[in-house]
């Protein structure tokens, strides 16, 4: 089931008091914009109804971006060079999981395991890029080469979709803004396991880091 949440009134009031308007960005020029789809891999999606529910909206967003000339980049988590190799994020796997859960996370998010693959109902096209990351955010130094890719493409604007809203999606969107990208998180194209987590990610981002829009609104702002 999709998330059934509403941005609280106090958040809207705080945003209006701070910047005088709900949306900072009226339009995004498509050639200067990229759609980032975060962590929509089998491990995170296949058994999570809320994540499965956003697949059609991500496909719609991706199709609209391609049509208007905005590249699509699928950003995926890679915990090791291959299945059975040592963790590339040892502190996370050793300290933030039980031994069994840490081994499961490491194994299933490594190349060679089905959990690592992008969820099959997502429409990945030949001209799209796939970027691997080693941390929640691909913009952390050493986590990926995404920032260099975007700079090489002359990108100024980012649309963020994927999972989990309050974890890797929010981490990516926050860090992008702090690197001077203009960022929109797509409300109905991001998902967390629970409504409260989804709402926490959106409201935190909305107040200081960028805009939160629906899929339809995001498509309309691309020019």
SVG drawing of the C-alpha trace seen along z (x, -y; Angstrom):
<svg xmlns="http://www.w3.org/2000/svg" viewBox="-4 -35 41 51">
<polyline fill="none" stroke="black" stroke-width="0.4" points="0.0,0.0 1.2,-3.6 1.8,-6.0 -1.2,-7.8 0.3,-10.8 0.0,-14.6 2.7,-17.2 1.7,-18.5 0.4,-22.1 3.1,-23.1 5.7,-22.2 3.9,-24.2 3.7,-27.2 7.4,-26.9 8.3,-26.8 6.1,-29.8 7.6,-31.8 11.1,-31.0 11.0,-31.5 7.6,-33.0 6.6,-30.4 6.2,-26.6 8.1,-25.9 11.6,-27.5 12.0,-26.2 9.3,-27.0 10.8,-25.2 13.8,-23.0 15.5,-23.2 15.5,-19.6 19.0,-19.5 20.4,-20.7 18.4,-18.2 18.9,-14.6 16.5,-12.1 18.3,-10.1 16.5,-6.8 17.9,-5.6 18.4,-2.0 15.4,-0.4 17.0,3.0 15.3,6.3 16.8,6.3 15.0,3.1 11.9,3.4 10.7,7.0 9.0,7.6 8.1,4.0 4.6,3.0 5.2,-0.7 8.3,-0.5 6.6,1.7 3.8,-0.9 6.1,-3.7 7.4,-1.7 4.7,-3.1 5.5,-6.6 9.2,-6.2 8.6,-4.7 6.4,-7.7 9.0,-10.1 11.8,-8.4 9.9,-8.4 9.0,-12.0 12.6,-13.0 13.9,-11.1 11.3,-12.6 12.3,-16.1 16.0,-15.5 16.8,-15.0 19.1,-12.0 18.1,-9.2 20.6,-7.7 19.9,-4.6 22.0,-4.8 22.4,-1.5 24.0,-0.2 27.1,2.0 28.5,3.4 31.3,5.4 33.2,5.9 31.4,9.2 29.5,11.8 31.8,13.2 34.3,10.2 34.9,8.1 32.6,5.2 33.4,1.8 31.7,0.2 33.0,2.3 31.9,0.1 28.3,0.3 28.2,4.0 30.1,4.7 28.4,2.3 24.9,1.6 23.6,5.1 23.4,8.4 26.0,10.8 23.3,12.6 21.6,9.4 25.0,7.8 26.0,10.9 22.6,10.9 22.9,7.2 26.4,7.5 25.7,10.6 22.5,9.5 23.8,6.1 26.9,7.4 27.2,8.2 26.3,11.7 23.3,11.9 19.7,11.4 19.1,8.8 21.6,6.5 19.7,6.3 17.3,3.5 13.7,4.5 12.5,6.0 9.4,4.0 11.4,0.8 12.0,-0.3 15.8,-0.8 16.8,-1.9 20.0,-1.5 20.8,-5.2 20.4,-5.4 23.4,-5.3 23.8,-3.0 26.1,-4.4 27.1,-2.3 27.6,-3.8 29.2,-2.6 27.4,-4.8 23.8,-6.0 24.6,-9.1 26.6,-8.9 27.9,-12.4 30.0,-11.5 33.7,-11.6 34.8,-8.2 31.2,-6.8 30.8,-7.1 31.8,-9.2 28.3,-10.6 29.2,-14.3 31.9,-14.1 29.5,-12.7 26.9,-15.4 29.5,-18.1 30.7,-16.7 27.1,-16.8 26.6,-20.4 23.8,-19.4 22.3,-22.0 19.0,-20.3 18.2,-17.0 15.0,-15.0 15.2,-12.4 13.1,-9.2 13.6,-5.8 13.9,-4.2 14.1,-4.6 12.7,-8.1 14.2,-8.9 17.5,-7.1 19.3,-7.0 16.9,-9.2 17.0,-11.9 20.7,-11.6 21.3,-11.9 19.0,-14.9 20.4,-16.8 24.0,-16.3 23.1,-17.4 21.7,-20.7 24.8,-21.3 26.8,-20.8 24.7,-23.6 22.3,-21.4 18.7,-22.5 16.7,-19.5 13.2,-18.2 12.1,-15.0 9.1,-13.4 6.5,-12.6 4.8,-9.7 7.9,-8.3 9.8,-7.8 9.0,-5.1 9.9,-3.9 8.6,-0.8 6.4,-2.9 4.3,-6.1 6.0,-7.8 9.5,-7.2 8.4,-8.4 6.9,-11.6 9.9,-12.2 12.2,-12.2 10.1,-14.5 9.4,-17.0 13.0,-17.2 14.2,-17.8 11.3,-20.2 12.1,-22.7 15.6,-23.6 16.9,-21.6 14.6,-21.8 11.1,-21.2 8.7,-18.3 6.4,-17.7 4.2,-14.9 5.1,-13.0 2.6,-15.1 3.9,-18.4 7.5,-17.3 6.8,-16.4 5.0,-19.7 8.0,-21.8 10.4,-20.3 10.8,-22.6"/>
</svg>
